Amino acid sequence: MNKSMSKSVIFIALAMSVGVVNAKPFDGRQDAMGGTGVSGANYKSGALYNPALVAKFNKDDDLAIILPTVGVEGHDKDGAIDNADDVQDAYDGLGALKGLDLTTATGADRQKATDLSGKAATALRSLDGKTVDVEAGVNMVVAIPSETVSVAVHAATYLNAHAIASVSENDFETHTDPYTGATVTAPTDKDDLESFAVGYAAATTDIGVTLAKGFDGPFGKQWFGVTPKFQRIDVANITSSVADDDSFDNIRDYQTTKNGFNVDLGYATELPHDLVAGVAVKNAIPQKLSAPLTKGIQAEYTVSPVVTTSLTWNPIDSITLSGDVDLTPAKHFTGMTGVNRFDAADDDVQMVAVGAEYNLAKWLQVRGGYKQNLVGNKSGMVTAGLGISPFDVLHIDLAGSYGGSSDVGATLQTSLTF
């Protein structure tokens, strides 16, 4: 997939994967359940969803270790990559005409130049303002439950990467092709194109320590938790011709880094009828950072507080039903200098999600769910997954999400509980 749109976003995503989350963690169990987790996550992954849940454990629970969890979601609902492929395919054909001149070009050559230029112009117009989005995450957790104070240490990176096309009207001026003499509606030389793609991405890295404690509440147990954390934000933007494969020697030339502090807060409580309610505040301290100004382009990224409420029902031990609602949207990219078609609202995330799990004898878990973004431009996604947990010690959790052929995701997680 060596095309400008996909290349820009994939290059910047890989180059900025700096280590070890933002408002959206990746977790093999919870991703399969629609991304719910603020009241229904277990103690080993509570630090990623609701710090209070680290203290919500069973009597036989002990040390838990989540080995590297890897998750990714990709979105191309408007067919931007296909349009970019069409542009480059047209210019691959036009490149063969560059060795001609007006004395050697045939009528077939002129017709080819006209046809391919028209194909490039049509694809360019269709590409304007379209985006490709990639979200990825990596995390590790060590959780130690205790009646005194439960503790968890986690390290996680959440990557939010995009590419957007900005098409210039100057590329549609009818003119004479200098190689064949044909009348064309787009430049036959890709070096003459003024249209470009912008790749922009942010990586948020957290290293946190969760402290959580359970108390007697009006309907049973209640739990409180807090996660102070070191937070690093990396933001970058690069530009590339929509029909070229520019090379980028060092992503650091296009990247800005900010180190700071943030905190997550959480509460959960038992309710009558086997219900558990929870509320979490992720990234309580707002952060903002801009990438370097590069070729007139500058992306601005925000880490905003997100408040999520949740309800989980366990009618019997083997069945779990959960629902989460974000009360506030997560802001991500909030500004883009030099790109007229950028819309900050498209990148907002405010999720509502539902999920279910059936646990067969603690050896096999079958899960499903659905999630919908209430704002922004992403489609709703159906989720599903399996968990395998022999002897309730080694856990392998796989999740997938699907919102159409251009909106897919997957998560793989391994963990140990003792």
N, C-alpha and C positions, 0 to 999 in steps of 0.2 A: 504494500500500500504506500508506494513512494510518491505521494501526491502532496501538494502544499498544505491543504487543510489538515489532513491527518498527520502529516509529517511535523507540522508546527506544534500541534498539541501533544503528540507522543514524545517528541524530542524534549520539549520543555518539562513534561511530566517526569520522564526518566531522569533528566539532569537535576531536577530539584528534589528528588527523593532523598532527603537529608538524614533520615534516621528513624527514630522510632516515634488530640483529635479535636476535633472541633465539635460542633453541635451534632454531628452524625458519626458515631463510631461504627465499625464493622465487627460483627460477632456471628459465628456460625449458627447458633441457636436462635438468637433474636432476629437476625436478618431473614431467616426462614419464616418467622412469625410476623412478617410485615414491618420489622424494625421496631416493634414495641419493646419495652424493657424497663420503664421507669417504676413500675410496680411489680413486674413479673420476672425480671432477670434474677438469676441465682447469685449467691454471694461471691462467686469467683469472678463474675463480670460486672458486679454492681458498681465498681469504681468508674466504669465507662458510661453508665446510664444514670445512676442515682446513688451517691455515696452512702446513703442510709442503708442500702440493701446489703452492704458488706457485713453488717451485723445481723442480718436475717438468715440464719443457718439452722440446720438440724443438729440434734445432739451428737450424732455420729460423724458430723463433718469436721474435717481438719484442714491441713495445709492444701491449697489448690494452686496450680500453676497453669496459666494459659501460655502455651508456646506460641511462636509467632502466628498471629492470625493475619491472613491476607485477603483483602476484598477489593473489588473493582466494579464500577458501573459506567456504562457508556451510553450516550444519548446523541442521536443524529436523526431526530424525527422529521426534519425537513429535507433530508436527502442531500445535505451539503457535500458529503464526500463523493457521492455519485456525480454531482455537478462539477466538483473540482476535477474528478477523473475525466469528465467530458472535455473540460478546458485543456487539460494537459494532453489528452489523446489528440485533440485538434492540432495543438502546437507540435506534437511529435510528427504529425504528417506534414505540417507546414515547414518544419525544419529541413525536410528533404528538398525543398524548392529554393533554399538560400544559395545554392551553387549555380543557379540559372541567371541569365540576363535577358534583356529584351530581344536579343538576336537569336537566342537558342530556345526560348520558351515556346512550347507548342500550344495549340488551342486546348488540348487536354490539360496541360499544366495550368493554363489560366482558369479553366473551369474548376480544377481541383483547388486552386487558391481561393476562388470565390466560395466554393462549397465549404471548405474547412474554416475559412474566416467567418462565414455565417454560422457554422456550428459553434465556433468559439464565442461569438457574440451572444448567441442564444443562451449558452451555458453560463456565460458571465452574468448576464442579466438575472438569470435564475438564482445565481449564487449570492447576490448582494444581500448583506445583512444576516445571512444564515450562519448558524454556529454548530460546532461540534463540542460536546462536553464529556469530560472524563473525570470521575471521582474515584479515588483509590485510598486505601488505608492499610496500615500495618500496626499491630499492637501486641504487647506482652503484659501479663499481669501476674503478680504473686499475691495471694490473699491468705491471711491468717486469721480465722475466726476465733473470738474469745468472749467469754461472758463479761470480762472486765472492759476491754476496749478492742474491737476488731480493727485490724490494720491491713491495708493493701497498698502495694507499690505498683504503679503502672507506667509504661512508656509507650507513646503512641504518636503516629504521624497521620494526618489527614491531608490529602492532596486534592485540590480543586483546580482543574486545568480546562482551558477552552481555546478554541480558535474561531475567529469571526472574519468574514470576508467584507472588504470595503471596496466597492467597484466604482471606478471613475467614468463619468460620461465622456471624457475625452477619448476613451477607447472605442467609441462607437461612431466616430466621424468617418464618413465615406471618403476614400482616397484611392489613389492608384498604387498598386503593389510594385515596388521598385525591382523585384526579381522577375515577375512574369508579365507585368503591364495590366493585370486584371484589376477590375474595380472591386474593392473589398470594403467590408464594414467593421473590421477589427484589424489591428496590426498583424501582419504575417510574421513578424519577428517578435518573439516573446520578450526580448530585451526592451522593446518599445512600450510595453504595457505599463500603465500607471496604476492599475488595480492591484491590490495587495491583500494578504491575509495576515492577521495578527494572532499570535499565540500568546496567551497570558495565563499565569498560574500562580497559585499560592499554596505553600506547604505550612501547616500549623503543627508544630511538634510540642507535645506535653510530656513532662516527667513529673508525676505527682505522687503524694503520699496521702492515702485516705484514712481517716479516723472515724469510727462509727460505734454507736452504743445503743443498746436496746433498753427500753423502760416499760413498765406496766402502763397501759393506757385505758381509756374508758371502756373499750370493747375487747381488750386483749393486749397484745404487745404493740409497741410503737418504736420506731427507730429514727435516729438522727445521724447525719453524717456530713463531713466536710472534707474537701480535697484541695489543700493549697498546692499549687503546682508552678514549676518553672515553665515558661512558654516562649517558644521561638517561632517567629513568623518570617517566612521568606516569600517575597513577591517578585515576579519577573515578567517582562513582556519582550517579545521579539517580533520582527516583521519579515515577510517573505513575499516574493512575487507569487501570484496565484497560479502561475504556470511554470515555476522554476523549482529547483531543489538547492536553494542556497545552503551553504554550510555555516555553522556557528561554532567558532573555535572554543569559546569559553562562556558558559552560561553566566558565570559570575559577572561578566561585563554588563549584563542586562538585569541584574538581581540586586535587591536591597534586603537586608536582614535586620530584624529587631528582636532583642531579648528582653523579657520582662517577667511579670508575675501575674497569675490569675487564680481564680478559686471557683470550685463547684460546690453547691449546697444541695442537700437532699433531706427529705422526710418521707416516711411511710408508716402506715398504721393498719392494723387489723380492724375489720368491720364485721358486723353480723352476717350470717349466711355465707361464710367461707370467702368473703371478699377481702382484698387488700387494696388500699388506695395509696397513691404516691404522688409527690410533686418534686421536681428537681429544677434547679437553676444552674445552667451551664455557662461558664465564662462570664461571671458576674461583673467583671471589670472590662468595659469596652476597649478595644484596641484598633488602631488604624495605621496603615502603612502604604506608601506609594512606591512603585518600581521606578528605576531611573528613566528620565526622559530620553527616548531613543527614536530617532527619525521622526520627531514630532509626536510620538505615541507615549502615553504614560497611564498605566493602570493603577487604580486605588483599591485596596482591599481592607475590609472591616471584619473584625471578630466581634460579634455583638452578643449580648446576653440573650439566652433563650430559656423561657419558662415552659415546662411540659408537665401536664397532669396525666394521671393514668389510673386505670382500674383493672384488677385481675381477679378472676373467679376460679376457684378450684372445687367444683362440685364433688369430685372424688379424687383420690390421690393420683390417678393416672391421666387426668384431663386438666389442662390449663387453658383458659380463655383470657385474652388480654386486649386492652384498647388504650392507645396513647393519643393525646391531642396537644400540639404545640399552641400555647396561648399567644406567643409572640413569634414573629418571623426571624429566622437567622439571616442576617445580611452578610453577603460575601463581597463580590466586586461591586463597588458603589460609585465608581467613576472611571471614565476612559477618555483622556484627552486625545484629540486627533482622529477619533472614529465616530462619524456622525450617526451610524446605525446602531451604536451600542445603547442598550436599555438596561439600566441597573436593576429594575424590577424583575427582569427575566431570570436573574440569578438568585432571587430570594427563595428561601425554603421555609415553609410552615406546614408540617406534616400532620395528617390524621392517619392512624394505622390501627388495624385489628389483626389478631393472630391467634392460632390455636395449636396445641400440642397434645398428642396421645403417646403416653409412655408405656411401652410394653415390657413389664417386669424389669424395668431399669436397664434393659439391654438394648432396646431399639426404640427410637423416638421418631414419630412421623409428624411433620409440621406443615402448616400452611398459613397464608395471610394475604393481606392486601394493604397497600399504602397509596395515599394520594396527596400531592402537594396542593395546598389551598391557594397558593400564589405562584408566581413565576411561570415558566413555560414547559415544565416537565410533565409527562403523562403519568397517569396512575399505573401501578405495577402490581401484578400478581406474584406472590412469593411462595416458595415451597422448599422443603429440605428434609434431610434425614440425619439422625444422630445414632451413632453406634458406640456403646459404652460397656464393653465386656468387664464383668466383675465390678462395675461402677468405679473403675480406677482410670483406665485410659478412655478418653472421649474423642471421637472424631466426628465433627459436625460440618455438614456441607449444605449450603444454601444457594438458591438461584432466584433471580427475579426477571420478570418479563413484562414489558409494556408494548410489545410490537417488535418487529424484526430489527428496528433501529434503536430499541431501548432495552438493554439487557444488562445483567449483573451476576456476579458469582462471589461466594465467600467460602474459604476453607479454614477450618480451625482445628487444632489439636490441643488437648489439655489433659492434665492429670489431677485427680483428687485422691486424698489419702484419708 
